[in-house]
């Protein structure tokens, strides 16, 4: 998959030059002419690398870099500063803010490509190491540790930037009885199948996590309640339609799901624990109402979808 690079520079000539110089690298290039546009595109694209001009009008590249590093969804995106100045204090300031490198204008093509490759290579290694320590070994979805970190970041972004995130809690119905009747290898197969379903039904920007045992938590980024309910229903239907035949018997596996959206709370009262509790309460309402269904947390009440 091609890497995505965002260039934030107020000169269209620089955009054209970078496009020509970096074309041999096979990158997907995006461009912004101002700090405001650059920050907006960074949040939309979540690029693999940002090339950032130090001397932007109105807002400096240093200020943009600081805002990028304060955003939990962008803090790990490497930033290379583009500058016409080579003063040591300028470079030190950029490195202190979290930049990984500097490229001095006018660009020397071979050096530019080498520095871009190095930054992308380092990010790829970081992503691989992070992923290996955060994946549940049985199901292939993210683990509880990743959930804690990622959902904390999503809630912080919702508080700071007014973004919307939804959480779906999913629990397999009567899972202990399935284990007791057909054995733990069959239970493992069910969990693996659910992991596969979650990977196919969720977007790459979402995060399916194994919360514990037969319970899963689905973090749906930039998703309001209506979209979360739609996704939850689709996942529920796919699990119910999955074919399981232990000991030559047809077994239907179902799940109960609870949905909670960050918009249930205003910014001062919004927290990870409150959204998790709301989604969990909705999940257990689905259990009480007969299982194999989706319930939604509303202000002071729970309703079926």
Buried (B, 14 or more C-beta within 10 A) or exposed (E): EEBBBBBBBBBEEBBEBBEEBBEEBEBEBBBBBBBEEBBEBBBEBBBBBBBBBBBBEEBBBBBBBEBBBEBBBBEEBBBBBBBEEEEEEBBEBBEEBBBBBBBBBEBEEEEBBEBBBBBBEBBEEEEEEEEEEBBBEEBBBBBBEBBEBBBEBBBBBBBEEEBBBBBBBBBBBEBEEBBEBBEEEBBEBBBBBBBBBBEEBBEEEBBBBBBEEBBBBBBBBBBBBEBBBBBBBBBBBBBEEBEBEBEEEEBEBBBBBBBBBBBBBEEEEBBBEBBBBBBBBBBBBBBEEEBBBBBBBBEEEBEEB
